[in-house]
Amino acid sequence: MELSQNYGSSATVKKVYVGRVTNVFKKIKVAEVLVEASPLELGTKILISGETTGAVEFKPDQIWVDERPADVAVQGKKCSIKLPQPVHRGDRLYKYVPVE
C-alpha cells in the first residue's frame, strides 16, 4: 500500500463543470454543448461523462461558436466540438484545471 507523505489530497488537477451536451450529430461526430458554468478554452483537456457514455477524455482540436472557429466558448453560449467517440444528450462536460 502506498501512502502520501502530505496531509489531504495530493491531486494535481481538478475537474470543473462546464456544461451539458444538448445535441449530438453522430454521422459527423460532433456534439453541441451548452456552456453553463465555466468557459471552455481551446487546448484544455476535457471529460464528457454520462450514464450510458461512461467517461470520454480528450483535448478538442477545434471549438465552434456561432458557426465560426473560436478560442474560447463563454458562459451562456452553445458551442460545437468534434468527438473521438459517441456521446449522448444530457451528458455532462468537465474541464481539468491545475490545483493551486
RAMO-V460898 format. One line per field, one symbol per residue. psi: psi as a letter, one per 40 degrees, with the letter a starting at -180 (. if undefined). A space follows every 10 residues. Layout:
psi: ???
//
This chain:
psi: hhiieiiahf ieiihhhdai hdihgddefi hhhhhddiih ihehhihhii dedbhhhihh eihhhffiii dihiheiiih ihidiiaiie iihiihiih.
//
